[in-house]
Amino acid sequence: MKNPVVKMSLQAFLVGGIIGVITQGIFTIYVMIVKDFGLAIPLSLLTVVALGGILTAVGIFGKLDKFGGMGVNIPICGLGSAITGMIIGGRAQGLPTGKAIVKGLAIPLKILGTAAAIGLVFALIKYFVL
């Protein structure tokens, strides 16, 4: 393919689609096991985040990232990979395991905390003002 943008877009679409199908399968299995749609959603997300971390630790996620680009990073498994990568990087810098874990969790928790705070503000505005 001559146009690298088209090629990269197709690769991202392919890999992101495969991740979506795998995540749907995980969700379906959880629904069958726990019989609760509401509980199956967070269990599925946690599983996919954990899989992203495991794939990073064993060196597979980086290869997927090179091929699939944002198709790999946009799904939630990219969060697990980012956390694991920061922890591995902290250990490589000589940090003790505990400090490496804190370093790995610091930025994602700040981002998630900020997102939760913004969501709360909008929910309160909707509830009390609109």
Beta strands, then each sheet from edge to edge (+ up, - down):
end
